[in-house]
């Protein structure tokens, strides 16, 4: 996986996430969909934190703890 940050117009930042080596089958497609949703969520949370100081991820995964 690679992450690229590029300067955009009006003091914005363009984030590019490139995933590598996923299977070309149904399992690979499901993995790709999950990864895409995960990155979208992560970037939305990062934006909220950087712009407003709000940590949307705090406690978000507590249900996964044993």
N, C-alpha and C positions, 0 to 999 in steps of 0.2 A: 504494500500500500504506500502511496505517496500523497502528500498534501502540499499544495502550492498556494501561496498568497501573492496576489498581484494588486498593485495600486489601481483603483478605478477612478472614475470621474467624481467630482464633488466630494473629495476626501473619503471615498468609499473603498472597500476592500473586496476583491473577488477571490473566493475560496474554491479551489479545484481539488477534489479528492479522486484519486485514481486507484482502483482496486485491480489486483492482478490474479491470474491463474484460478479461475472458477470453472467448474466442469460445464461442458456444453450438453447438459441434460436437464431433466426436471429438477433434480436436487440442486444443481448449480443455479438455476433460475430462482428457486426459492431462497437460496443463500443470497443471491444478488438483491432480491427484493427486500430481504431483512436488513442487509447492509445499508441499502439506500434509505430505508426508513430510519435506521439507527443514526446515520450521519445527519439526516435532516433534523432529527430531534436534538442531537448533540449541538449542531450549529445554531439552532434556535435558542437553546439554553445558553450557549456561549454569548450570543448577542444580548440576551436579557441581562446576563451578568456584567458584560463589559459596558453596556450603555446605561444600565439602571441599578447595578449592584444587587440584582435579584438572583438567588441561586435556586433555579427551578429543579435541579437534580438532587438537592438535599432531601433525603428521605424517600426519593422516588423508587429506590430499589430495595428498601427495607423488607418488603414482602418476600424477597428471595433469600433472606438469611435463615439459616436453620433454627 
